[in-house]
């Protein structure tokens, strides 16, 4: 059986790692082992970060809705509960955008929610 030499394959593999490690400090962008380890760690952080990003946005939206709701004389939890009782299906992203850009429309939603709670 013929012997397989990995020269081209190994070089491609290393090139891919070095491309991902571009801009890293010191040996992490120059030496294959250090670069490989750092790229693996970076990919793990990126994976976790993609999950955390969703949580962070939801927290931001809730904080904005709460601020808008308090300006209208209620709280976030009462507003959400009232909207659910009224059968208004609007997500937090849109609600937060309304609280920032169109306070009149947000106020109308708060009124609908408060009527449903009463």
VOBA-1610 file (N, C-alpha, C; in pm, whole numbers, padded with zeros to 5 digits, always signed):
BEGIN
Unk+00084-00118+00000Unk+00000+00000+00000Unk+00088+00124+00000Unk+00044+00224-00073Unk+00123+00346-00085Unk+00117+00427+00043Unk+00225+00496+00069Unk+00234+00581+00186Unk+00162+00713+00157Unk+00088+00764+00256Unk+00017+00890+00237Unk+00094+01001+00307Unk+00127+01103+00231Unk+00195+01219+00290Unk+00091+01329+00308Unk+00093+01395+00422Unk-00013+01491+00457Unk+00026+01635+00431Unk+00132+01659+00359Unk+00186+01794+00347Unk+00080+01897+00311Unk+00007+01875+00204Unk-00091+01974+00159Unk-00207+01985+00257Unk-00259+01874+00304Unk-00371+01873+00397Unk-00335+01943+00527Unk-00217+01910+00581Unk-00173+01969+00707Unk-00153+02120+00691Unk-00097+02160+00578Unk-00075+02303+00555Unk-00208+02377+00547Unk-00307+02317+00481Unk-00440+02379+00472Unk-00501+02393+00611Unk-00487+02288+00692Unk-00543+02289+00827Unk-00479+02401+00909Unk-00346+02411+00901Unk-00275+02515+00976Unk-00314+02654+00926Unk-00324+02667+00794Unk-00359+02796+00735Unk-00496+02843+00785Unk-00588+02749+00794Unk-00722+02781+00841Unk-00718+02833+00986Unk-00638+02768+01070Unk-00626+02809+01210Unk-00560+02946+01219Unk-00452+02966+01142Unk-00383+03095+01147Unk-00471+03209+01096Unk-00555+03178+00999Unk-00647+03280+00949Unk-00745+03322+01058Unk-00794+03225+01135Unk-00885+03255+01245Unk-00814+03327+01360Unk-00682+03300+01375Unk-00605+03357+01485Unk-00544+03492+01450Unk-00574+03544+01333Unk-00517+03671+01290Unk-00555+03781+01388Unk-00457+03860+01430Unk-00484+03970+01521Unk-00467+03933+01667Unk-00446+03807+01699Unk-00423+03768+01838Unk-00284+03813+01880Unk-00266+03830+02009Unk-00142+03883+02065Unk-00032+03776+02071Unk+00087+03813+02028Unk+00207+03729+02047Unk+00199+03594+01982Unk+00239+03491+02058Unk+00250+03356+02006Unk+00115+03301+01959Unk+00009+03357+02011Unk-00125+03306+01977Unk-00159+03328+01829Unk-00082+03412+01763Unk-00106+03430+01619Unk+00012+03380+01536Unk+00120+03334+01603Unk+00242+03295+01531Unk+00271+03144+01538Unk+00245+03084+01654Unk+00277+02942+01673Unk+00149+02860+01661Unk+00159+02748+01589Unk+00039+02671+01559Unk-00030+02619+01684Unk+00046+02563+01778Unk-00019+02504+01895Unk-00091+02611+01977Unk-00023+02721+02003Unk-00085+02829+02081Unk-00205+02887+02005Unk-00191+02904+01876Unk-00300+02958+01794Unk-00419+02863+01795Unk-00391+02735+01782Unk-00497+02635+01779Unk-00576+02634+01909Unk-00503+02638+02021Unk-00569+02639+02151Unk-00655+02763+02169Unk-00599+02878+02128Unk-00672+03003+02145Unk-00794+03009+02053Unk-00782+02955+01932Unk-00896+02954+01840Unk-01008+02867+01896Unk-00971+02751+01953Unk-01073+02664+02013Unk-01144+02735+02128Unk-01065+02803+02211Unk-01125+02874+02324Unk-01213+02989+02273Unk-01166+03059+02171Unk-01242+03171+02116Unk-01374+03124+02057Unk-01371+03009+01990Unk-01494+02954+01934Unk-01593+02918+02044Unk-01541+02866+02155Unk-01629+02831+02268Unk-01692+02958+02325Unk-01611+03063+02340Unk-01664+03190+02391Unk-01768+03247+02295Unk-01742+03236+02166Unk-01835+03288+02066Unk-01968+03214+02073Unk-01962+03082+02093Unk-02083+03001+02103Unk-02167+03046+02223Unk-02101+03061+02337Unk-02170+03105+02457Unk-02225+03246+02438Unk-02144+03331+02374Unk-02185+03470+02351Unk-02310+03482+02267Unk-02324+03393+02170Unk-02445+03396+02086Unk-02569+03366+02168Unk-02555+03281+02268Unk-02669+03249+02355Unk-02696+03367+02450Unk-02588+03424+02506Unk-02604+03534+02602Unk-02663+03658+02538Unk-02632+03679+02410Unk-02681+03797+02339Unk-02834+03803+02342Unk-02897+03688+02325Unk-03043+03681+02326Unk-03098+03720+02464Unk-03031+03671+02569Unk-03073+03704+02706Unk-03058+03853+02732Unk-02944+03908+02690Unk-02916+04050+02715Unk-03019+04139+02646Unk-03053+04106+02522Unk-03152+04187+02451Unk-03287+04181+02521Unk-03327+04061+02564Unk-03455+04049+02633Unk-03456+04133+02760Unk-03344+04130+02836Unk-03334+04210+02958Unk-03346+04359+02927Unk-03282+04402+02818Unk-03287+04542+02776Unk-03430+04583+02741Unk-03498+04497+02663Unk-03635+04527+02625Unk-03725+04540+02747Unk-03709+04448+02842Unk-03792+04450+02963Unk-03766+04577+03043Unk-03639+04618+03053Unk-03605+04740+03127Unk-03670+04862+03061Unk-03668+04866+02928Unk-03728+04979+02855Unk-03880+04981+02870Unk-03941+04862+02863Unk-04087+04854+02879Unk-04126+04900+03020Unk-04049+04855+03118Unk-04076+04892+03257Unk-04066+05043+03276Unk-03964+05104+03216Unk-03948+05250+03228Unk-04068+05321+03165Unk-04109+05275+03048Unk-04225+05336+02982Unk-04353+05314+03061Unk-04367+05194+03116Unk-04488+05163+03193Unk-04496+05250+03318Unk-04384+05272+03382Unk-04383+05355+03503Unk-04416+05501+03472Unk-04376+05546+03353Unk-04415+05682+03311Unk-04567+05691+03293Unk-04629+05577+03260Unk-04775+05573+03239Unk-04849+05533+03365Unk-04779+05520+03478Unk-04844+05495+03606Unk-04870+05350+03640Unk-04795+05257+03581Unk-04810+05116+03615Unk-04671+05051+03618Unk-04669+04919+03631Unk-04540+04849+03631Unk-04537+04750+03514Unk-04418+04698+03490Unk-04399+04602+03381Unk-04488+04480+03399Unk-04487+04423+03519Unk-04561+04297+03539Unk-04711+04318+03524Unk-04762+04430+03573Unk-04905+04459+03558Unk-04942+04481+03411Unk-04852+04550+03340Unk-04876+04575+03197Unk-04881+04445+03119Unk-04782+04358+03139Unk-04777+04231+03065Unk-04898+04144+03101Unk-04933+04142+03230Unk-05049+04064+03273Unk-05177+04117+03208Unk-05192+04249+03204Unk-05309+04310+03143Unk-05317+04282+02993Unk-05204+04287+02926Unk-05202+04260+02782Unk-05240+04114+02754Unk-05193+04024+02839Unk-05230+03882+02823Unk-05380+03863+02843Unk-05435+03928+02946Unk-05579+03917+02974Unk-05662+03978+02861Unk-05610+04084+02800Unk-05681+04151+02691Unk-05666+04076+02560Unk-05578+03978+02557Unk-05557+03899+02435Unk-05471+03971+02332Unk-05390+04067+02378Unk-05301+04140+02287Unk-05171+04062+02276Unk-05142+04014+02156Unk-05019+03938+02136Unk-04917+04028+02068Unk-04836+04093+02149Unk-04730+04181+02097Unk-04603+04146+02174Unk-04494+04131+02100Unk-04372+04085+02168Unk-04299+04200+02236Unk-04203+04165+02320Unk-04133+04263+02402Unk-04046+04356+02318Unk-03993+04304+02208Unk-03910+04387+02120Unk-03991+04504+02065Unk-04111+04475+02015Unk-04197+04579+01958Unk-04247+04673+02069Unk-04283+04617+02184Unk-04329+04699+02295Unk-04221+04799+02337Unk-04096+04751+02345Unk-03987+04839+02387Unk-03963+04948+02283Unk-03976+04913+02156Unk-03960+05011+02050Unk-04070+05117+02059Unk-04193+05074+02086Unk-04303+05169+02103Unk-04280+05261+02222Unk-04228+05205+02331Unk-04203+05285+02452Unk-04102+05395+02424Unk-04009+05369+02332Unk-03905+05468+02300Unk-03955+05568+02195Unk-04012+05517+02086Unk-04039+05602+01970Unk-04179+05662+01967Unk-04280+05586+02011Unk-04418+05633+01998Unk-04491+05616+02132Unk-04474+05714+02219Unk-04529+05704+02355Unk-04682+05704+02354Unk-04743+05770+02256Unk-04890+05773+02250Unk-04948+05634+02225Unk-04890+05561+02130Unk-04935+05424+02101Unk-04910+05334+02222Unk-04796+05354+02288Unk-04764+05275+02407Unk-04866+05304+02517Unk-04901+05430+02532Unk-05000+05469+02634Unk-05135+05404+02606Unk-05174+05395+02478Unk-05299+05328+02442Unk-05295+05181+02480Unk-05181+05117+02458Unk-05167+04975+02497Unk-05177+04960+02649Unk-05118+05055+02720Unk-05126+05052+02868Unk-05272+05066+02910Unk-05346+05155+02846Unk-05489+05172+02879Unk-05567+05044+02853Unk-05540+04979+02740Unk-05607+04852+02708Unk-05577+04748+02815Unk-05450+04743+02857Unk-05409+04646+02959Unk-05476+04675+03092Unk-05487+04802+03130Unk-05546+04838+03259Unk-05697+04809+03259Unk-05763+04830+03145Unk-05907+04798+03136Unk-05929+04648+03151Unk-05840+04569+03093Unk-05852+04423+03102Unk-05830+04374+03244Unk-05744+04444+03318Unk-05716+04404+03457Unk-05828+04446+03551Unk-05901+04549+03515Unk-06005+04603+03607Unk-06128+04512+03613
//
